[in-house]
Amino acid sequence: MSLEASASLVGASASGCSGKLRVQACAPMARQSVLVDKITATDSKPPCGGQPMPRGGPPLSAADQRAIIDWVAQGAPK
């Protein structure tokens, strides 16, 4: 991940989700990091502030979700 992309995610306020961060380093729970909320969202559990990710496509595989959640849990290293 580029430094620009990381800076726009890690520690950045999430639009549409008052008081939440897009990615809170070392916080892999959906209620803590909006990115995790959006990739694990289902029709029965809509994400905070918008549509599930990836938009317009099939959901991420369980392995891809786990890789992102692990990255967040490890402090979202650059």
Kinemage of the C-alpha trace (Angstrom):
@kinemage 1
@onewidth
@group {chain A} dominant
@subgroup {mainchain}
@vectorlist {calphas} color= white
{ca met a 1} P 0.000 0.000 0.000
{ca ser a 2} L 1.301 3.439 -0.844
{ca leu a 3} L 1.954 5.992 1.884
{ca glu a 4} L -0.746 8.221 0.356
{ca ala a 5} L -3.328 5.452 0.484
{ca ser a 6} L -2.340 4.543 4.020
{ca ala a 7} L -2.554 8.170 5.167
{ca ser a 8} L -6.058 8.493 3.726
{ca leu a 9} L -7.217 5.422 5.690
{ca val a 10} L -5.319 4.967 8.943
{ca gly a 11} L -6.472 7.388 11.614
{ca ala a 12} L -8.641 9.349 9.157
{ca ser a 13} L -12.185 10.326 10.131
{ca ala a 14} L -14.877 8.424 8.295
{ca ser a 15} L -17.433 10.508 6.477
{ca gly a 16} L -20.956 9.394 7.258
{ca cys a 17} L -19.947 7.629 10.482
{ca ser a 18} L -19.758 10.208 13.215
{ca gly a 19} L -16.867 9.682 15.603
{ca lys a 20} L -15.423 6.671 13.778
{ca leu a 21} L -12.152 6.234 11.924
{ca arg a 22} L -11.790 4.666 8.501
{ca val a 23} L -9.096 2.410 9.975
{ca gln a 24} L -8.176 2.472 13.636
{ca ala a 25} L -4.787 0.777 13.950
{ca cys a 26} L -4.863 -2.332 16.178
{ca ala a 27} L -8.687 -2.195 16.218
{ca pro a 28} L -9.962 -5.004 13.969
{ca met a 29} L -13.580 -5.008 15.151
{ca ala a 30} L -16.300 -3.693 12.811
{ca arg a 31} L -17.474 -1.253 15.494
{ca gln a 32} L -13.947 0.196 15.666
{ca ser a 33} L -12.834 0.499 12.027
{ca val a 34} L -15.262 1.455 9.261
{ca leu a 35} L -13.232 -0.444 6.641
{ca val a 36} L -13.755 -3.684 8.581
{ca asp a 37} L -17.459 -2.846 8.968
{ca lys a 38} L -17.814 -2.315 5.226
{ca ile a 39} L -16.000 -5.469 4.096
{ca thr a 40} L -17.872 -7.724 6.537
{ca ala a 41} L -21.314 -6.162 6.023
{ca thr a 42} L -24.254 -8.222 4.858
{ca asp a 43} L -27.764 -7.311 3.752
{ca ser a 44} L -28.953 -8.098 7.275
{ca lys a 45} L -26.201 -5.948 8.854
{ca pro a 46} L -25.694 -2.810 6.776
{ca pro a 47} L -22.397 -0.949 7.219
{ca cys a 48} L -21.996 2.424 8.804
{ca gly a 49} L -22.343 5.165 6.215
{ca gly a 50} L -23.029 3.588 2.876
{ca gln a 51} L -22.770 0.419 0.886
{ca pro a 52} L -20.744 -2.705 1.644
{ca met a 53} L -17.357 -3.001 -0.062
{ca pro a 54} L -16.380 -3.741 -2.689
{ca arg a 55} L -19.103 -1.656 -4.284
{ca gly a 56} L -20.932 -3.278 -7.170
{ca gly a 57} L -19.088 -6.561 -6.998
{ca pro a 58} L -19.247 -9.831 -5.153
{ca pro a 59} L -18.174 -9.796 -1.494
{ca leu a 60} L -14.532 -10.421 -0.709
{ca ser a 61} L -13.570 -14.000 -0.023
{ca ala a 62} L -13.156 -15.053 3.589
{ca ala a 63} L -9.379 -15.193 3.029
{ca asp a 64} L -9.283 -11.637 1.645
{ca gln a 65} L -11.416 -10.365 4.542
{ca arg a 66} L -9.096 -12.102 7.021
{ca ala a 67} L -6.006 -10.550 5.363
{ca ile a 68} L -7.451 -7.032 5.743
{ca ile a 69} L -8.615 -7.645 9.319
{ca asp a 70} L -5.175 -9.049 10.201
{ca trp a 71} L -3.506 -5.960 8.659
{ca val a 72} L -5.685 -3.693 10.834
{ca ala a 73} L -5.026 -5.853 13.941
{ca gln a 74} L -1.251 -5.634 13.342
{ca gly a 75} L -1.405 -1.842 13.489
{ca ala a 76} L -2.067 -1.222 9.789
{ca pro a 77} L 1.628 -1.044 8.890
{ca lys a 78} L 2.554 1.023 5.851
